[in-house]
Every structure is written in structure tokens, then in C-alpha cells.
């Protein structure tokens, strides 16, 4: 750990990767030893940022954020958004009744499930339902008394799906007006950049006390689902008193690529590290000038983009072009060499290297192991980080 001065404009507790203090050893592992908990596939490394953001709809190349921003303006969008230059909120407190929540839930399920239009301009479930009924209509066409009787179920299905499509369109157009007045993203359950703290109902903890894991779960058919979990390393201090579970946060991504989970952890780490500018994503662009490190970075010309790059892009392209750009970015995420980077935290936590450190050269191979021939390699030790850090700097 180097003795680097804290950047101005942040609290003394703010996080930087080169100011991680010495910490206590993690608690002993359970019966599964190096693999940790039952479904932990990998613990992701600290530091040595790659600088590639995930392709998740919330962050790159989807139009939802821009619609909200256009309606609210910069000032309203700042507090409405779950992500700004101060905090990455993980909890929403809505000022509405339980009865309303119940009816809204089923309204959204039915309208979105039967709509002909899905998010991103894709085809929705309405096409599937109408297709199934259409096939059934052809099969039983000659069994019905009249053609009208045979076509009635199909007509009803098309009508229901058409109404659902209208309701979904109205919901997306007008729901923002309702949410603007009562959707309050909490500052009390959030990753806070300026203080370096992770706030929760169990207490407030330093960001460097957390570790990121790729968690795997499988359904009854054997299909795997991978999720990024950010978990407090010392659960004896942060367990939920109601259920005894350790403090952890889930960061979902909408693609099947494990590399996307690595990119999410990389982006969260850079968001919390005040020596780094804010991640260059659409949702944070309106607030870049409010963050001291990012403002200095941009004013020095290091961003290499106009101040309104994302807003100008979204103002001129359509949904089809956004989907194309997003697919290209997803390929970039998958092609990034995420695996086998040194783990900075091994310098600060005794016994940290005893946990599971082997990973595939191609991190997406986690989804195939052990059914395919995957080459696992050990992460380099923390003492071999200088040349690797120089290599990572050339990637940004």
C-alpha cells in the first residue's frame, strides 16, 4: 500500500485501490474448503482495472434512461436515477400502499407478458400465444360447427394481446410521471463513492471489506444461471439478525456471458475508487462535472469525447441501431482478457490467497466446466503486479 494523498472533495474514508489498509483474516471456510459456499464458482480479483463496462440494459445502449432524462431534465433525473456521482443505490422505498403494489404487479405481468412488443424492440409474448392458438385453430378447424366458432379463440387471443400491447405502451409512456413523485432510491442502502462506505440496514462498512463472487445456480433442466454477488467478508459483524444471512448485494446482468459479470465488478470498483473517473456510461454522463476526479479528468481532455456524447448519440439513433451497438459492445466484453489477473487484496488480508483462486483463461468457460476440457490457471501473486498494472494502463 502506498501513501498517496486523498483526492480533494471526498471524505477521509473514501476508497482508492492504493490505500487499502491491513485487515483481519477472513473467517474459516466451511466444509467445502477452497470452493467456499455451495454455489460460489469464483472470487473475482481486486484492482488492476480493465476499464470495460458491461452491456447490461441499465448501462449501455438502451433507450430507457434517455426517455427518463428527457422527461425530467438533469436536476430531476439526478435523484430519480439509482445511480449518480454520489451513490449507487440498491434499495427503493416507494410511498404507495400494499394493495396498489399488488394490482400493479399483476398489471405489469399481464400487460408485458401478453404484449406483442418486448423491451429493446424485440417481439413479445403475444406472438407466441397467438402462434400457439393459430396452430390449434388449424388443427381443429374441421371439428368446429362453423368457421366462426373455430376462429373465435384466435380472435379473442389477438384481441387480448392487442389490448396488452396498448396497456404496455401507455405504461411505459405515463408510468414515469407517477414514479417521479413517489419512487425514492435510498441513500441508506447504497455504495457511496465519496465516503467509500457501503450502507445497509445491518450497518455501514468499508467497501474494501467486500468481495465479489460469481454464483452459479441450476434449474431442474440443468441450465446454469450466473449472478454477481458482492458479499461482506466478515459476516460475524454484518449478518441479518432476522434470518442470519450474510450481508450481500446482487448485481444482475441481462446476458448469459460470465464476462459481463466481470465487467460489472470492474465498473463498480471504478465507481467506488475516487482516484478513477466515473465510468463513462449514459446514466452517469449528466453528473460527470459534479465529481471532482471526473471533472479534472474531462477538463484535461482525457475523456476523448464531447461532454454530451451519450445524449447526442441517443437523440439521433433508433432502437435498431442501439441494439447493433450493444451487440458489438457485448462482443468487446467477451473478448476482453479478464482471467488470471493478480488480486490486490492478497496484500492486505492474511490468508486471503487460501480461498479459491484458479480460473479459466477464458472466464466464460466457467459455464462449461467440468464437462469440457477447460484449462485453469492460478492467479499471479500480488508481488508480480507492477508489470501487469502497466499492461492494464495501456488498455484504457
Number of C-alpha atoms within 10 A of each C-alpha: 12 9 7 9 8 16 14 10 12 17 13 13 15 22 27 21 22 14 17 18 14 12 13 14 13 16 11 10 13 11 10 9 12 15 17 17 13 12 14 20 20 21 22 24 24 20 19 20 22 22 18 21 25 28 27 19 18 17 20 22 25 22 21 15 18 18 15 19 19 12 13 16 12 13 11 13 22 19 16 20 19 19 20 24 24 19 25 22 21 19 15 15 10 14 11 10 8 9 9 9 12 10 11 12 11 11 16 15 14 17 23 23 19 26 27 25 22 16 13 15 12 12 13 18 18 24 17 14 18 22 15 13 19 17 12 14 20 12 11 11 16 11 12 12 9 10 12 11 13 19 17 12 16 20 15 13 20 22 13 18 26 18 16 24 23 15 18 24 16 11 15 12 12 10 12 16 13 9 13 17 11 14 17 18 21 19 19 18 20 22 26 24 28 22 19 25 22 24 21 20 10 14 15 16 17 17 25 23 18 19 18 23 23 21 19 17 14 11 8 6 6 8 9 13 15 23 20 25 21 20 17 23 20 16 16 12 13 20 17 15 9 6 7 11 11 18 21 17 16 14 13 14 20 12 15 14 21 23 25 27 31 28 23 22 25 24 22 18 22 24 26 30 22 26 18 17 21 26 23 21 17 22 25 18 18 21 20 22 17 12 20 19 20 23 16 14 17 17 11 10 10 11 14 9 11 11 15 11 14 20 17 11 13 19 12 8 11 13 16 12 13 18 19 12 15 19 14 12 18 20 13 15 22 19 11 17 13 24 21 20 26 23 23 20 22 17 18 18 17 14 14 16 16 12 16 18 21 18 24 17 18 19 23 20 19 22 18 11 13 9 7 10 9 16 12 18 13 15 17 15 14 16 11 12 16 12 9 13 16 11 13 15 13 8 11 9
